[in-house]
């Protein structure tokens, strides 16, 4: 599951054609926290899985769905910039995870808000769980 999650983050980060260092560092950090080697993380960054190759969407629980969305939130916060391509890809992922599209607007509000408003993981979970279909 972690390889899929990191692949999604790589695809989001690269959706505008470039990956800022802050996003790359976050992806590496998340992979290493999950027990992947540096080489495994580099391989995922170089060759991420594509959404159409992932077939687990219906087999994951609410907690894993939230982990996906929380990682997306962290990635969006990493460089503080949102571009149309990132938003569109995130919408696709949110729908595949069983969230209503409006969940992304909650994230965008949090990301674009004052830097002093950093939400904790439980706060983010409270905000997004109400958007599950």
C-alpha positions in Angstrom: 0.0 0.0 0.0 2.8 2.4 0.8 4.3 2.1 -2.7 0.9 3.0 -4.2 0.5 6.0 -1.8 4.0 7.3 -2.6 3.4 6.8 -6.3 0.3 8.9 -6.0 2.2 11.6 -4.2 4.9 11.5 -6.9 2.3 11.8 -9.6 0.7 14.8 -7.9 4.1 16.5 -7.4 5.0 15.9 -11.0 1.6 16.8 -12.4 2.8 20.3 -13.4 6.1 18.9 -14.9 8.5 19.5 -12.0 9.0 18.3 -8.4 10.1 20.9 -5.9 12.7 19.8 -3.5 10.3 20.2 -0.5 7.9 17.7 -2.1 10.7 15.3 -2.9 12.0 15.4 0.6 8.6 14.7 2.0 8.1 11.7 -0.2 11.5 10.4 0.8 10.7 10.9 4.5 7.3 9.2 4.3 8.8 6.2 2.5 11.6 5.8 5.0 9.2 6.1 7.9 7.3 3.2 6.3 10.4 1.1 6.2 11.4 1.5 2.5 15.0 1.7 1.6 16.4 4.9 0.0 16.8 2.8 -3.2 13.1 1.7 -3.1 12.0 5.3 -2.7 14.2 6.5 -5.5 12.7 3.8 -7.8 9.2 4.9 -6.9 10.1 8.5 -7.7 11.7 7.5 -11.0 9.0 5.1 -12.0 5.7 5.7 -10.1 2.7 3.5 -10.6 -0.2 5.1 -12.5 -3.8 5.3 -11.2 -5.1 2.9 -13.8 -2.6 0.3 -12.6 -3.8 0.4 -9.0 -6.7 -1.9 -8.3 -7.1 -1.8 -4.5 -9.6 1.1 -4.3 -12.5 -0.9 -3.1 -10.5 -3.1 -0.7 -9.2 -0.4 1.7 -10.6 0.7 5.0 -11.5 4.2 6.1 -8.2 4.6 8.0 -6.1 3.8 4.9 -8.3 6.2 2.9 -7.6 8.9 5.4 -3.8 8.2 5.3 -3.9 8.7 1.5 -5.7 12.1 2.0 -3.5 13.1 4.8 -0.4 12.5 2.8 -1.9 14.6 0.0 -2.5 17.3 2.5 1.1 17.2 3.7 2.3 17.3 0.1 0.2 20.3 -0.7 1.5 22.0 2.4 5.1 21.2 1.5 5.6 24.0 -1.1 2.4 25.9 -0.4 1.6 26.1 -4.1 -1.3 24.6 -5.9 -1.6 24.4 -9.7 -4.6 23.3 -11.7 -2.9 20.0 -12.7 -2.3 19.1 -9.0 -5.9 19.9 -8.1 -7.3 17.8 -11.0 -5.2 14.8 -10.1 -6.1 15.2 -6.4 -9.8 15.2 -7.4 -9.4 12.0 -9.3 -7.7 10.3 -6.3 -10.3 11.7 -3.8 -13.1 10.2 -5.9 -11.3 6.8 -6.2 -10.9 6.8 -2.4 -14.7 7.3 -2.0 -14.6 11.0 -1.0 -16.9 13.6 -2.4 -15.0 16.2 -4.4 -15.7 18.9 -1.8 -13.1 17.3 0.5 -10.4 18.8 -1.7 -11.8 22.3 -1.1 -11.3 21.7 2.7 -7.7 20.9 2.0 -7.2 23.8 -0.3 -8.6 26.2 2.4 -6.2 24.7 4.9 -3.2 24.9 2.6 -3.8 28.4 1.4 -4.6 29.8 4.8 -2.2 31.6 7.1 1.0 29.6 7.7 0.3 29.7 11.4 -2.7 27.5 10.8 -1.1 24.1 10.8 -3.6 21.4 11.4 -2.7 18.3 13.4 -3.5 14.9 12.0 -6.6 14.4 14.2 -7.9 17.8 13.2 -7.5 16.9 9.5 -9.1 13.6 10.1 -12.1 15.2 11.7 -12.4 17.6 8.8 -12.2 15.0 6.0 -14.2 12.0 7.4 -17.5 13.8 6.9 -16.8 13.8 3.1 -16.7 10.0 2.7 -19.6 8.8 0.5 
